[in-house]
């Protein structure tokens, strides 16, 4: 098998809105109640996918989940006069942030030599806790061959699991054996710590990982309090490189030592507080970036365009590129609609190391398929959603028909 890293980006759903449902997500809270632009959001995401394909990278996608979630509304006995936040939860398009969809352990790391995927239970937030069963159904369709993949149920809801947003893998190459780093939080701070240590350990056991090649690290409570509700807001890894803010972990030097003990080739690229403050790193999502290995072997960092607009962040990026470090390119992309709800380039993608030939080809993108999806989005996705629209029958009809049209052009009607 020719194993390679494939990024599966979530297509932004037609009900994308700013309901401010995510406690601890500063961007989400600050844009609560503003109009959203689902069509622009989806097209921005597709443009990012096309940009990555132009770099020579294999690109996959995952689909919007069914919304409104009438099953959740029935369970909560909701009607038009119900609590607005509960109604909005049933309309949430947050599954577009596929970094939270699942934790993925590639075949070289697992005891049975298959790629294992465990959907995240996301129980800390109602609007996300409804996702995992539909996510599993989609993952089980995309990665259906049991010779190469194992798709599990979520870990028990007693332990919050937020998926790949709190998981990193380090390796000499994507196709080789790696170590897996699980980052968890401790409860009791200003905002909830969404990743429970026991959830991470359960995922590692499900995946058949070698305990000697697993590292469990506590996230810095100060980072969570500042708005880093997931580790991928303050750190990202790729192959041998850990790109991190100096205040990402509760014990920064201890974290490096623990990782290096399992993976001596570790190369740390640390951004100091005096160069970029923790608050500015979170505001611009410098670390919620895609750190990618390009076909020619160089590493590129795909960052939100907000980074280019920040004097301190962009100065640091330029200084990094002027040096001799492992990251040789910084590529800004416009994902402003996602950023306004707290999701940068890294949030929008799930990394899967696999042979593309073993993946259901309907979930792999090419230029022709991109154009078909863009055409559906341009025709069917709402141009704008105002807060008062959430819960209306007219918008529900539009959202349902838009998703059905998308699944139709992708020949994925079984996921209706």
Rosetta blueprint (number, residue, H / E / L):
1 X L
2 X L
3 X L
4 X E
5 X E
6 X E
7 X E
8 X E
9 X E
10 X E
11 X L
12 X L
13 X L
14 X L
15 X L
16 X L
17 X L
18 X L
19 X L
20 X L
21 X L
22 X L
23 X L
24 X L
25 X L
26 X H
27 X H
28 X H
29 X H
30 X H
31 X L
32 X L
33 X L
34 X L
35 X L
36 X E
37 X L
38 X H
39 X H
40 X H
41 X H
42 X H
43 X H
44 X H
45 X H
46 X H
47 X H
48 X H
49 X H
50 X H
51 X H
52 X H
53 X H
54 X H
55 X L
56 X L
57 X L
58 X L
59 X E
60 X E
61 X E
62 X E
63 X L
64 X L
65 X L
66 X L
67 X L
68 X L
69 X L
70 X H
71 X H
72 X H
73 X H
74 X H
75 X H
76 X L
77 X L
78 X L
79 X L
80 X L
81 X L
82 X L
83 X L
84 X H
85 X H
86 X H
87 X H
88 X H
89 X H
90 X H
91 X H
92 X L
93 X L
94 X H
95 X H
96 X H
97 X L
98 X H
99 X H
100 X H
101 X L
102 X E
103 X E
104 X E
105 X E
106 X L
107 X H
108 X H
109 X H
110 X E
111 X L
112 X L
113 X L
114 X L
115 X E
116 X E
117 X E
118 X E
119 X E
120 X L
121 X L
122 X L
123 X L
124 X L
125 X L
126 X H
127 X H
128 X H
129 X H
130 X L
131 X L
132 X H
133 X H
134 X H
135 X H
136 X H
137 X H
138 X H
139 X H
140 X H
141 X H
142 X H
143 X L
144 X L
145 X L
146 X L
147 X L
148 X L
149 X E
150 X E
151 X E
152 X E
153 X L
154 X L
155 X L
156 X L
157 X L
158 X L
159 X L
160 X L
161 X L
162 X L
163 X H
164 X H
165 X H
166 X H
167 X E
168 X E
169 X E
170 X E
171 X E
172 X L
173 X L
174 X L
175 X L
176 X L
177 X L
178 X E
179 X E
180 X E
181 X E
182 X E
183 X E
184 X E
185 X L
186 X L
187 X L
188 X L
189 X L
190 X L
191 X L
192 X L
193 X L
194 X L
195 X L
196 X L
197 X H
198 X H
199 X H
200 X H
201 X H
202 X H
203 X H
204 X H
205 X H
206 X H
207 X L
208 X L
209 X E
210 X L
211 X H
212 X H
213 X H
214 X E
215 X E
216 X E
217 X E
218 X E
219 X E
220 X L
221 X H
222 X H
223 X H
224 X H
225 X H
226 X H
227 X L
228 X L
229 X L
230 X L
231 X H
232 X H
233 X H
234 X L
235 X E
236 X E
237 X E
238 X E
239 X L
240 X L
241 X E
242 X E
243 X E
244 X E
245 X E
246 X L
247 X L
248 X L
249 X E
250 X L
251 X L
252 X H
253 X H
254 X H
255 X H
256 X H
257 X H
258 X H
259 X H
260 X H
261 X H
262 X H
263 X L
264 X L
265 X L
266 X L
267 X E
268 X E
269 X E
270 X E
271 X E
272 X L
273 X L
274 X L
275 X L
276 X L
277 X L
278 X H
279 X H
280 X H
281 X H
282 X H
283 X H
284 X H
285 X L
286 X L
287 X L
288 X L
289 X L
290 X E
291 X E
292 X E
293 X E
294 X L
295 X L
296 X L
297 X L
298 X L
299 X E
300 X E
301 X E
302 X E
303 X E
304 X E
305 X H
306 X H
307 X H
308 X H
309 X L
310 X L
311 X H
312 X H
313 X H
314 X H
315 X H
316 X H
317 X H
318 X H
319 X H
320 X H
321 X H
322 X H
323 X L
324 X L
325 X L
326 X L
327 X E
328 X E
329 X E
330 X E
331 X E
332 X E
333 X E
334 X L
335 X L
336 X H
337 X H
338 X H
339 X H
340 X L
341 X L
342 X L
343 X L
344 X L
345 X L
346 X L
347 X L
348 X L
349 X E
350 X E
351 X E
352 X E
353 X E
354 X E
355 X L
356 X H
357 X H
358 X H
359 X L
360 X L
361 X H
362 X H
363 X H
364 X E
365 X L
366 X L
367 X H
368 X H
369 X H
370 X H
371 X H
372 X H
373 X H
374 X H
375 X H
376 X H
377 X H
378 X H
379 X H
380 X H
381 X L
382 X L
383 X L
384 X L
385 X E
386 X L
387 X H
388 X H
389 X H
390 X L
391 X L
392 X L
393 X H
394 X H
395 X H
396 X H
397 X H
398 X H
399 X H
400 X H
401 X H
402 X H
403 X H
404 X H
405 X H
406 X H
407 X H
408 X H
409 X H
410 X L
411 X L
412 X L
413 X H
414 X H
415 X H
416 X L
